[in-house]
Amino acid sequence: MPGAAVTIILGEAQLAALDRYLRDHKPTLTREQALSEIVAAWANAQPGTPPLPADEGLRPEELNASNDT
């Protein structure tokens, strides 16, 4: 996904909330990945934002043991 790197500074309370969110909901994500998802969800919820195309996943012929997760 093309984009730009952004540096942000979070206070202790915000960082603790982010860590709780990761622990409880998304333990496989890094802080950076979680923040990216949070900002993307917020941006997509804004009025006038065009809907995202549906992710249809892989076609049956593309499935194999290497993409089992």
mmCIF file of the N, C-alpha and C atoms, coordinates in Angstrom:
data_MODEL
# 
_entry.id   MODEL 
# 
loop_
_atom_site.group_PDB 
_atom_site.id 
_atom_site.type_symbol 
_atom_site.label_atom_id 
_atom_site.label_alt_id 
_atom_site.label_comp_id 
_atom_site.label_asym_id 
_atom_site.label_entity_id 
_atom_site.label_seq_id 
_atom_site.pdbx_PDB_ins_code 
_atom_site.Cartn_x 
_atom_site.Cartn_y 
_atom_site.Cartn_z 
_atom_site.occupancy 
_atom_site.B_iso_or_equiv 
_atom_site.pdbx_formal_charge 
_atom_site.auth_seq_id 
_atom_site.auth_comp_id 
_atom_site.auth_asym_id 
_atom_site.auth_atom_id 
_atom_site.pdbx_PDB_model_num 
ATOM 1   N N  . MET A 1 1  ? 0.845   -1.170  0.000  1.00 0.00 ? 1  MET A N  1 
ATOM 2   C CA . MET A 1 1  ? 0.000   0.000   0.000  1.00 0.00 ? 1  MET A CA 1 
ATOM 3   C C  . MET A 1 1  ? 0.889   1.232   0.000  1.00 0.00 ? 1  MET A C  1 
ATOM 4   N N  . PRO A 1 2  ? 0.815   2.044   -1.022 1.00 0.00 ? 2  PRO A N  1 
ATOM 5   C CA . PRO A 1 2  ? 1.632   3.258   -1.035 1.00 0.00 ? 2  PRO A CA 1 
ATOM 6   C C  . PRO A 1 2  ? 1.117   4.241   0.013  1.00 0.00 ? 2  PRO A C  1 
ATOM 7   N N  . GLY A 1 3  ? 2.003   5.002   0.544  1.00 0.00 ? 3  GLY A N  1 
ATOM 8   C CA . GLY A 1 3  ? 1.606   5.967   1.556  1.00 0.00 ? 3  GLY A CA 1 
ATOM 9   C C  . GLY A 1 3  ? 2.806   6.769   1.998  1.00 0.00 ? 3  GLY A C  1 
ATOM 10  N N  . ALA A 1 4  ? 2.660   7.412   3.113  1.00 0.00 ? 4  ALA A N  1 
ATOM 11  C CA . ALA A 1 4  ? 3.732   8.234   3.661  1.00 0.00 ? 4  ALA A CA 1 
ATOM 12  C C  . ALA A 1 4  ? 3.937   7.868   5.117  1.00 0.00 ? 4  ALA A C  1 
ATOM 13  N N  . ALA A 1 5  ? 5.177   7.911   5.549  1.00 0.00 ? 5  ALA A N  1 
ATOM 14  C CA . ALA A 1 5  ? 5.486   7.684   6.956  1.00 0.00 ? 5  ALA A CA 1 
ATOM 15  C C  . ALA A 1 5  ? 5.146   8.940   7.743  1.00 0.00 ? 5  ALA A C  1 
ATOM 16  N N  . VAL A 1 6  ? 4.535   8.746   8.907  1.00 0.00 ? 6  VAL A N  1 
ATOM 17  C CA . VAL A 1 6  ? 4.146   9.856   9.762  1.00 0.00 ? 6  VAL A CA 1 
ATOM 18  C C  . VAL A 1 6  ? 4.613   9.541   11.179 1.00 0.00 ? 6  VAL A C  1 
ATOM 19  N N  . THR A 1 7  ? 5.250   10.489  11.799 1.00 0.00 ? 7  THR A N  1 
ATOM 20  C CA . THR A 1 7  ? 5.679   10.312  13.180 1.00 0.00 ? 7  THR A CA 1 
ATOM 21  C C  . THR A 1 7  ? 4.682   11.016  14.086 1.00 0.00 ? 7  THR A C  1 
ATOM 22  N N  . ILE A 1 8  ? 4.195   10.286  15.100 1.00 0.00 ? 8  ILE A N  1 
ATOM 23  C CA . ILE A 1 8  ? 3.286   10.899  16.072 1.00 0.00 ? 8  ILE A CA 1 
ATOM 24  C C  . ILE A 1 8  ? 3.814   10.620  17.483 1.00 0.00 ? 8  ILE A C  1 
ATOM 25  N N  . ILE A 1 9  ? 3.458   11.465  18.383 1.00 0.00 ? 9  ILE A N  1 
ATOM 26  C CA . ILE A 1 9  ? 3.840   11.281  19.778 1.00 0.00 ? 9  ILE A CA 1 
ATOM 27  C C  . ILE A 1 9  ? 2.553   11.070  20.565 1.00 0.00 ? 9  ILE A C  1 
ATOM 28  N N  . LEU A 1 10 ? 2.477   9.938   21.252 1.00 0.00 ? 10 LEU A N  1 
ATOM 29  C CA . LEU A 1 10 ? 1.314   9.628   22.070 1.00 0.00 ? 10 LEU A CA 1 
ATOM 30  C C  . LEU A 1 10 ? 1.659   9.824   23.532 1.00 0.00 ? 10 LEU A C  1 
ATOM 31  N N  . GLY A 1 11 ? 0.696   10.314  24.272 1.00 0.00 ? 11 GLY A N  1 
ATOM 32  C CA . GLY A 1 11 ? 0.871   10.423  25.715 1.00 0.00 ? 11 GLY A CA 1 
ATOM 33  C C  . GLY A 1 11 ? 0.764   9.039   26.357 1.00 0.00 ? 11 GLY A C  1 
ATOM 34  N N  . GLU A 1 12 ? 1.096   8.978   27.631 1.00 0.00 ? 12 GLU A N  1 
ATOM 35  C CA . GLU A 1 12 ? 1.065   7.696   28.335 1.00 0.00 ? 12 GLU A CA 1 
ATOM 36  C C  . GLU A 1 12 ? -0.322  7.064   28.320 1.00 0.00 ? 12 GLU A C  1 
ATOM 37  N N  . ALA A 1 13 ? -1.365  7.861   28.487 1.00 0.00 ? 13 ALA A N  1 
ATOM 38  C CA . ALA A 1 13 ? -2.729  7.324   28.514 1.00 0.00 ? 13 ALA A CA 1 
ATOM 39  C C  . ALA A 1 13 ? -3.120  6.751   27.153 1.00 0.00 ? 13 ALA A C  1 
ATOM 40  N N  . GLN A 1 14 ? -2.773  7.460   26.070 1.00 0.00 ? 14 GLN A N  1 
ATOM 41  C CA . GLN A 1 14 ? -3.106  6.974   24.735 1.00 0.00 ? 14 GLN A CA 1 
ATOM 42  C C  . GLN A 1 14 ? -2.319  5.710   24.407 1.00 0.00 ? 14 GLN A C  1 
ATOM 43  N N  . LEU A 1 15 ? -1.056  5.673   24.774 1.00 0.00 ? 15 LEU A N  1 
ATOM 44  C CA . LEU A 1 15 ? -0.229  4.505   24.523 1.00 0.00 ? 15 LEU A CA 1 
ATOM 45  C C  . LEU A 1 15 ? -0.743  3.302   25.314 1.00 0.00 ? 15 LEU A C  1 
ATOM 46  N N  . ALA A 1 16 ? -1.148  3.519   26.553 1.00 0.00 ? 16 ALA A N  1 
ATOM 47  C CA . ALA A 1 16 ? -1.710  2.431   27.363 1.00 0.00 ? 16 ALA A CA 1 
ATOM 48  C C  . ALA A 1 16 ? -3.001  1.912   26.743 1.00 0.00 ? 16 ALA A C  1 
ATOM 49  N N  . ALA A 1 17 ? -3.847  2.820   26.237 1.00 0.00 ? 17 ALA A N  1 
ATOM 50  C CA . ALA A 1 17 ? -5.092  2.407   25.585 1.00 0.00 ? 17 ALA A CA 1 
ATOM 51  C C  . ALA A 1 17 ? -4.802  1.607   24.321 1.00 0.00 ? 17 ALA A C  1 
ATOM 52  N N  . LEU A 1 18 ? -3.833  2.048   23.547 1.00 0.00 ? 18 LEU A N  1 
ATOM 53  C CA . LEU A 1 18 ? -3.447  1.327   22.339 1.00 0.00 ? 18 LEU A CA 1 
ATOM 54  C C  . LEU A 1 18 ? -2.941  -0.071  22.694 1.00 0.00 ? 18 LEU A C  1 
ATOM 55  N N  . ASP A 1 19 ? -2.112  -0.169  23.702 1.00 0.00 ? 19 ASP A N  1 
ATOM 56  C CA . ASP A 1 19 ? -1.587  -1.467  24.122 1.00 0.00 ? 19 ASP A CA 1 
ATOM 57  C C  . ASP A 1 19 ? -2.702  -2.393  24.617 1.00 0.00 ? 19 ASP A C  1 
ATOM 58  N N  . ARG A 1 20 ? -3.698  -1.836  25.328 1.00 0.00 ? 20 ARG A N  1 
ATOM 59  C CA . ARG A 1 20 ? -4.843  -2.650  25.760 1.00 0.00 ? 20 ARG A CA 1 
ATOM 60  C C  . ARG A 1 20 ? -5.627  -3.149  24.553 1.00 0.00 ? 20 ARG A C  1 
ATOM 61  N N  . TYR A 1 21 ? -5.829  -2.265  23.572 1.00 0.00 ? 21 TYR A N  1 
ATOM 62  C CA . TYR A 1 21 ? -6.538  -2.653  22.350 1.00 0.00 ? 21 TYR A CA 1 
ATOM 63  C C  . TYR A 1 21 ? -5.798  -3.793  21.647 1.00 0.00 ? 21 TYR A C  1 
ATOM 64  N N  . LEU A 1 22 ? -4.491  -3.656  21.535 1.00 0.00 ? 22 LEU A N  1 
ATOM 65  C CA . LEU A 1 22 ? -3.701  -4.709  20.891 1.00 0.00 ? 22 LEU A CA 1 
ATOM 66  C C  . LEU A 1 22 ? -3.815  -6.017  21.672 1.00 0.00 ? 22 LEU A C  1 
ATOM 67  N N  . ARG A 1 23 ? -3.669  -5.939  22.978 1.00 0.00 ? 23 ARG A N  1 
ATOM 68  C CA . ARG A 1 23 ? -3.728  -7.148  23.806 1.00 0.00 ? 23 ARG A CA 1 
ATOM 69  C C  . ARG A 1 23 ? -5.086  -7.841  23.681 1.00 0.00 ? 23 ARG A C  1 
ATOM 70  N N  . ASP A 1 24 ? -6.161  -7.055  23.686 1.00 0.00 ? 24 ASP A N  1 
ATOM 71  C CA . ASP A 1 24 ? -7.506  -7.625  23.721 1.00 0.00 ? 24 ASP A CA 1 
ATOM 72  C C  . ASP A 1 24 ? -8.091  -7.959  22.359 1.00 0.00 ? 24 ASP A C  1 
ATOM 73  N N  . HIS A 1 25 ? -7.670  -7.247  21.302 1.00 0.00 ? 25 HIS A N  1 
ATOM 74  C CA . HIS A 1 25 ? -8.339  -7.403  20.009 1.00 0.00 ? 25 HIS A CA 1 
ATOM 75  C C  . HIS A 1 25 ? -7.429  -7.789  18.845 1.00 0.00 ? 25 HIS A C  1 
ATOM 76  N N  . LYS A 1 26 ? -6.203  -7.339  18.851 1.00 0.00 ? 26 LYS A N  1 
ATOM 77  C CA . LYS A 1 26 ? -5.327  -7.557  17.692 1.00 0.00 ? 26 LYS A CA 1 
ATOM 78  C C  . LYS A 1 26 ? -3.906  -7.915  18.144 1.00 0.00 ? 26 LYS A C  1 
ATOM 79  N N  . PRO A 1 27 ? -3.721  -9.007  18.862 1.00 0.00 ? 27 PRO A N  1 
ATOM 80  C CA . PRO A 1 27 ? -2.402  -9.297  19.437 1.00 0.00 ? 27 PRO A CA 1 
ATOM 81  C C  . PRO A 1 27 ? -1.302  -9.560  18.411 1.00 0.00 ? 27 PRO A C  1 
ATOM 82  N N  . THR A 1 28 ? -1.656  -9.826  17.160 1.00 0.00 ? 28 THR A N  1 
ATOM 83  C CA . THR A 1 28 ? -0.623  -10.094 16.151 1.00 0.00 ? 28 THR A CA 1 
ATOM 84  C C  . THR A 1 28 ? -0.105  -8.830  15.481 1.00 0.00 ? 28 THR A C  1 
ATOM 85  N N  . LEU A 1 29 ? -0.755  -7.689  15.724 1.00 0.00 ? 29 LEU A N  1 
ATOM 86  C CA . LEU A 1 29 ? -0.341  -6.450  15.070 1.00 0.00 ? 29 LEU A CA 1 
ATOM 87  C C  . LEU A 1 29 ? 0.703   -5.706  15.888 1.00 0.00 ? 29 LEU A C  1 
ATOM 88  N N  . THR A 1 30 ? 1.503   -4.929  15.192 1.00 0.00 ? 30 THR A N  1 
ATOM 89  C CA . THR A 1 30 ? 2.405   -3.997  15.855 1.00 0.00 ? 30 THR A CA 1 
ATOM 90  C C  . THR A 1 30 ? 1.605   -2.731  16.176 1.00 0.00 ? 30 THR A C  1 
ATOM 91  N N  . ARG A 1 31 ? 2.178   -1.878  16.982 1.00 0.00 ? 31 ARG A N  1 
ATOM 92  C CA . ARG A 1 31 ? 1.525   -0.589  17.268 1.00 0.00 ? 31 ARG A CA 1 
ATOM 93  C C  . ARG A 1 31 ? 1.310   0.181   15.973 1.00 0.00 ? 31 ARG A C  1 
ATOM 94  N N  . GLU A 1 32 ? 2.321   0.172   15.114 1.00 0.00 ? 32 GLU A N  1 
ATOM 95  C CA . GLU A 1 32 ? 2.230   0.915   13.858 1.00 0.00 ? 32 GLU A CA 1 
ATOM 96  C C  . GLU A 1 32 ? 1.107   0.384   12.984 1.00 0.00 ? 32 GLU A C  1 
ATOM 97  N N  . GLN A 1 33 ? 0.986   -0.946  12.889 1.00 0.00 ? 33 GLN A N  1 
ATOM 98  C CA . GLN A 1 33 ? -0.073  -1.540  12.076 1.00 0.00 ? 33 GLN A CA 1 
ATOM 99  C C  . GLN A 1 33 ? -1.451  -1.210  12.646 1.00 0.00 ? 33 GLN A C  1 
ATOM 100 N N  . ALA A 1 34 ? -1.574  -1.290  13.964 1.00 0.00 ? 34 ALA A N  1 
ATOM 101 C CA . ALA A 1 34 ? -2.854  -0.976  14.590 1.00 0.00 ? 34 ALA A CA 1 
ATOM 102 C C  . ALA A 1 34 ? -3.251  0.471   14.351 1.00 0.00 ? 34 ALA A C  1 
ATOM 103 N N  . LEU A 1 35 ? -2.311  1.385   14.531 1.00 0.00 ? 35 LEU A N  1 
ATOM 104 C CA . LEU A 1 35 ? -2.617  2.805   14.292 1.00 0.00 ? 35 LEU A CA 1 
ATOM 105 C C  . LEU A 1 35 ? -3.003  3.046   12.841 1.00 0.00 ? 35 LEU A C  1 
ATOM 106 N N  . SER A 1 36 ? -2.334  2.374   11.921 1.00 0.00 ? 36 SER A N  1 
ATOM 107 C CA . SER A 1 36 ? -2.674  2.513   10.507 1.00 0.00 ? 36 SER A CA 1 
ATOM 108 C C  . SER A 1 36 ? -4.109  2.039   10.254 1.00 0.00 ? 36 SER A C  1 
ATOM 109 N N  . GLU A 1 37 ? -4.491  0.902   10.846 1.00 0.00 ? 37 GLU A N  1 
ATOM 110 C CA . GLU A 1 37 ? -5.858  0.403   10.698 1.00 0.00 ? 37 GLU A CA 1 
ATOM 111 C C  . GLU A 1 37 ? -6.874  1.366   11.316 1.00 0.00 ? 37 GLU A C  1 
ATOM 112 N N  . ILE A 1 38 ? -6.549  1.892   12.475 1.00 0.00 ? 38 ILE A N  1 
ATOM 113 C CA . ILE A 1 38 ? -7.459  2.813   13.163 1.00 0.00 ? 38 ILE A CA 1 
ATOM 114 C C  . ILE A 1 38 ? -7.677  4.075   12.332 1.00 0.00 ? 38 ILE A C  1 
ATOM 115 N N  . VAL A 1 39 ? -6.611  4.645   11.808 1.00 0.00 ? 39 VAL A N  1 
ATOM 116 C CA . VAL A 1 39 ? -6.735  5.860   10.993 1.00 0.00 ? 39 VAL A CA 1 
ATOM 117 C C  . VAL A 1 39 ? -7.482  5.549   9.703  1.00 0.00 ? 39 VAL A C  1 
ATOM 118 N N  . ALA A 1 40 ? -7.206  4.402   9.076  1.00 0.00 ? 40 ALA A N  1 
ATOM 119 C CA . ALA A 1 40 ? -7.907  4.039   7.842  1.00 0.00 ? 40 ALA A CA 1 
ATOM 120 C C  . ALA A 1 40 ? -9.403  3.873   8.091  1.00 0.00 ? 40 ALA A C  1 
ATOM 121 N N  . ALA A 1 41 ? -9.768  3.220   9.194  1.00 0.00 ? 41 ALA A N  1 
ATOM 122 C CA . ALA A 1 41 ? -11.183 3.038   9.513  1.00 0.00 ? 41 ALA A CA 1 
ATOM 123 C C  . ALA A 1 41 ? -11.864 4.385   9.750  1.00 0.00 ? 41 ALA A C  1 
ATOM 124 N N  . TRP A 1 42 ? -11.177 5.276   10.466 1.00 0.00 ? 42 TRP A N  1 
ATOM 125 C CA . TRP A 1 42 ? -11.731 6.607   10.700 1.00 0.00 ? 42 TRP A CA 1 
ATOM 126 C C  . TRP A 1 42 ? -11.922 7.355   9.379  1.00 0.00 ? 42 TRP A C  1 
ATOM 127 N N  . ALA A 1 43 ? -10.899 7.334   8.527  1.00 0.00 ? 43 ALA A N  1 
ATOM 128 C CA . ALA A 1 43 ? -10.975 8.052   7.255  1.00 0.00 ? 43 ALA A CA 1 
ATOM 129 C C  . ALA A 1 43 ? -12.091 7.503   6.374  1.00 0.00 ? 43 ALA A C  1 
ATOM 130 N N  . ASN A 1 44 ? -12.266 6.189   6.356  1.00 0.00 ? 44 ASN A N  1 
ATOM 131 C CA . ASN A 1 44 ? -13.313 5.578   5.536  1.00 0.00 ? 44 ASN A CA 1 
ATOM 132 C C  . ASN A 1 44 ? -14.703 5.877   6.062  1.00 0.00 ? 44 ASN A C  1 
ATOM 133 N N  . ALA A 1 45 ? -14.823 6.224   7.331  1.00 0.00 ? 45 ALA A N  1 
ATOM 134 C CA . ALA A 1 45 ? -16.124 6.525   7.924  1.00 0.00 ? 45 ALA A CA 1 
ATOM 135 C C  . ALA A 1 45 ? -16.536 7.981   7.731  1.00 0.00 ? 45 ALA A C  1 
ATOM 136 N N  . GLN A 1 46 ? -15.656 8.807   7.180  1.00 0.00 ? 46 GLN A N  1 
ATOM 137 C CA . GLN A 1 46 ? -15.966 10.225  7.015  1.00 0.00 ? 46 GLN A CA 1 
ATOM 138 C C  . GLN A 1 46 ? -16.956 10.423  5.871  1.00 0.00 ? 46 GLN A C  1 
ATOM 139 N N  . PRO A 1 47 ? -17.897 11.354  6.026  1.00 0.00 ? 47 PRO A N  1 
ATOM 140 C CA . PRO A 1 47 ? -18.866 11.630  4.960  1.00 0.00 ? 47 PRO A CA 1 
ATOM 141 C C  . PRO A 1 47 ? -18.155 11.983  3.657  1.00 0.00 ? 47 PRO A C  1 
ATOM 142 N N  . GLY A 1 48 ? -18.689 11.462  2.569  1.00 0.00 ? 48 GLY A N  1 
ATOM 143 C CA . GLY A 1 48 ? -18.140 11.764  1.251  1.00 0.00 ? 48 GLY A CA 1 
ATOM 144 C C  . GLY A 1 48 ? -17.002 10.848  0.826  1.00 0.00 ? 48 GLY A C  1 
ATOM 145 N N  . THR A 1 49 ? -16.575 9.937   1.699  1.00 0.00 ? 49 THR A N  1 
ATOM 146 C CA . THR A 1 49 ? -15.521 9.006   1.333  1.00 0.00 ? 49 THR A CA 1 
ATOM 147 C C  . THR A 1 49 ? -16.119 7.912   0.460  1.00 0.00 ? 49 THR A C  1 
ATOM 148 N N  . PRO A 1 50 ? -15.549 7.688   -0.726 1.00 0.00 ? 50 PRO A N  1 
ATOM 149 C CA . PRO A 1 50 ? -16.094 6.623   -1.578 1.00 0.00 ? 50 PRO A CA 1 
ATOM 150 C C  . PRO A 1 50 ? -15.873 5.257   -0.924 1.00 0.00 ? 50 PRO A C  1 
ATOM 151 N N  . PRO A 1 51 ? -16.806 4.334   -1.119 1.00 0.00 ? 51 PRO A N  1 
ATOM 152 C CA . PRO A 1 51 ? -16.653 3.011   -0.502 1.00 0.00 ? 51 PRO A CA 1 
ATOM 153 C C  . PRO A 1 51 ? -15.445 2.269   -1.074 1.00 0.00 ? 51 PRO A C  1 
ATOM 154 N N  . LEU A 1 52 ? -14.829 1.458   -0.223 1.00 0.00 ? 52 LEU A N  1 
ATOM 155 C CA . LEU A 1 52 ? -13.698 0.648   -0.668 1.00 0.00 ? 52 LEU A CA 1 
ATOM 156 C C  . LEU A 1 52 ? -14.208 -0.526  -1.496 1.00 0.00 ? 52 LEU A C  1 
ATOM 157 N N  . PRO A 1 53 ? -13.426 -0.971  -2.477 1.00 0.00 ? 53 PRO A N  1 
ATOM 158 C CA . PRO A 1 53 ? -13.844 -2.163  -3.218 1.00 0.00 ? 53 PRO A CA 1 
ATOM 159 C C  . PRO A 1 53 ? -13.839 -3.374  -2.282 1.00 0.00 ? 53 PRO A C  1 
ATOM 160 N N  . ALA A 1 54 ? -14.751 -4.291  -2.526 1.00 0.00 ? 54 ALA A N  1 
ATOM 161 C CA . ALA A 1 54 ? -14.846 -5.484  -1.681 1.00 0.00 ? 54 ALA A CA 1 
ATOM 162 C C  . ALA A 1 54 ? -13.617 -6.367  -1.894 1.00 0.00 ? 54 ALA A C  1 
ATOM 163 N N  . ASP A 1 55 ? -13.092 -6.893  -0.804 1.00 0.00 ? 55 ASP A N  1 
ATOM 164 C CA . ASP A 1 55 ? -11.983 -7.841  -0.879 1.00 0.00 ? 55 ASP A CA 1 
ATOM 165 C C  . ASP A 1 55 ? -12.581 -9.220  -1.061 1.00 0.00 ? 55 ASP A C  1 
ATOM 166 N N  . GLU A 1 56 ? -12.412 -9.778  -2.238 1.00 0.00 ? 56 GLU A N  1 
ATOM 167 C CA . GLU A 1 56 ? -13.011 -11.066 -2.541 1.00 0.00 ? 56 GLU A CA 1 
ATOM 168 C C  . GLU A 1 56 ? -12.079 -12.222 -2.238 1.00 0.00 ? 56 GLU A C  1 
ATOM 169 N N  . GLY A 1 57 ? -10.894 -11.931 -1.734 1.00 0.00 ? 57 GLY A N  1 
ATOM 170 C CA . GLY A 1 57 ? -9.975  -13.011 -1.365 1.00 0.00 ? 57 GLY A CA 1 
ATOM 171 C C  . GLY A 1 57 ? -9.378  -13.696 -2.574 1.00 0.00 ? 57 GLY A C  1 
ATOM 172 N N  . LEU A 1 58 ? -8.872  -14.892 -2.355 1.00 0.00 ? 58 LEU A N  1 
ATOM 173 C CA . LEU A 1 58 ? -8.243  -15.665 -3.420 1.00 0.00 ? 58 LEU A CA 1 
ATOM 174 C C  . LEU A 1 58 ? -9.260  -16.551 -4.114 1.00 0.00 ? 58 LEU A C  1 
ATOM 175 N N  . ARG A 1 59 ? -9.029  -16.775 -5.405 1.00 0.00 ? 59 ARG A N  1 
ATOM 176 C CA . ARG A 1 59 ? -9.867  -17.714 -6.146 1.00 0.00 ? 59 ARG A CA 1 
ATOM 177 C C  . ARG A 1 59 ? -9.453  -19.125 -5.741 1.00 0.00 ? 59 ARG A C  1 
ATOM 178 N N  . PRO A 1 60 ? -10.343 -20.100 -5.870 1.00 0.00 ? 60 PRO A N  1 
ATOM 179 C CA . PRO A 1 60 ? -10.017 -21.472 -5.451 1.00 0.00 ? 60 PRO A CA 1 
ATOM 180 C C  . PRO A 1 60 ? -8.725  -22.010 -6.060 1.00 0.00 ? 60 PRO A C  1 
ATOM 181 N N  . GLU A 1 61 ? -8.448  -21.668 -7.300 1.00 0.00 ? 61 GLU A N  1 
ATOM 182 C CA . GLU A 1 61 ? -7.228  -22.177 -7.928 1.00 0.00 ? 61 GLU A CA 1 
ATOM 183 C C  . GLU A 1 61 ? -5.957  -21.528 -7.382 1.00 0.00 ? 61 GLU A C  1 
ATOM 184 N N  . GLU A 1 62 ? -6.107  -20.420 -6.645 1.00 0.00 ? 62 GLU A N  1 
ATOM 185 C CA . GLU A 1 62 ? -4.957  -19.744 -6.034 1.00 0.00 ? 62 GLU A CA 1 
ATOM 186 C C  . GLU A 1 62 ? -4.651  -20.263 -4.620 1.00 0.00 ? 62 GLU A C  1 
ATOM 187 N N  . LEU A 1 63 ? -5.557  -21.063 -4.088 1.00 0.00 ? 63 LEU A N  1 
ATOM 188 C CA . LEU A 1 63 ? -5.375  -21.563 -2.728 1.00 0.00 ? 63 LEU A CA 1 
ATOM 189 C C  . LEU A 1 63 ? -4.420  -22.750 -2.711 1.00 0.00 ? 63 LEU A C  1 
ATOM 190 N N  . ASN A 1 64 ? -3.508  -22.746 -1.740 1.00 0.00 ? 64 ASN A N  1 
ATOM 191 C CA . ASN A 1 64 ? -2.601  -23.874 -1.523 1.00 0.00 ? 64 ASN A CA 1 
ATOM 192 C C  . ASN A 1 64 ? -2.111  -23.805 -0.081 1.00 0.00 ? 64 ASN A C  1 
ATOM 193 N N  . ALA A 1 65 ? -1.284  -24.744 0.299  1.00 0.00 ? 65 ALA A N  1 
ATOM 194 C CA . ALA A 1 65 ? -0.821  -24.795 1.693  1.00 0.00 ? 65 ALA A CA 1 
ATOM 195 C C  . ALA A 1 65 ? 0.018   -23.573 2.071  1.00 0.00 ? 65 ALA A C  1 
ATOM 196 N N  . SER A 1 66 ? 0.647   -22.923 1.110  1.00 0.00 ? 66 SER A N  1 
ATOM 197 C CA . SER A 1 66 ? 1.507   -21.790 1.435  1.00 0.00 ? 66 SER A CA 1 
ATOM 198 C C  . SER A 1 66 ? 0.717   -20.562 1.893  1.00 0.00 ? 66 SER A C  1 
ATOM 199 N N  . ASN A 1 67 ? -0.568  -20.472 1.545  1.00 0.00 ? 67 ASN A N  1 
ATOM 200 C CA . ASN A 1 67 ? -1.330  -19.314 1.982  1.00 0.00 ? 67 ASN A CA 1 
ATOM 201 C C  . ASN A 1 67 ? -2.363  -19.661 3.052  1.00 0.00 ? 67 ASN A C  1 
ATOM 202 N N  . ASP A 1 68 ? -2.181  -20.786 3.742  1.00 0.00 ? 68 ASP A N  1 
ATOM 203 C CA . ASP A 1 68 ? -3.005  -21.118 4.912  1.00 0.00 ? 68 ASP A CA 1 
ATOM 204 C C  . ASP A 1 68 ? -2.531  -20.325 6.103  1.00 0.00 ? 68 ASP A C  1 
ATOM 205 N N  . THR A 1 69 ? -3.413  -19.573 6.719  1.00 0.00 ? 69 THR A N  1 
ATOM 206 C CA . THR A 1 69 ? -3.046  -18.846 7.935  1.00 0.00 ? 69 THR A CA 1 
ATOM 207 C C  . THR A 1 69 ? -4.147  -18.936 8.951  1.00 0.00 ? 69 THR A C  1 
# 
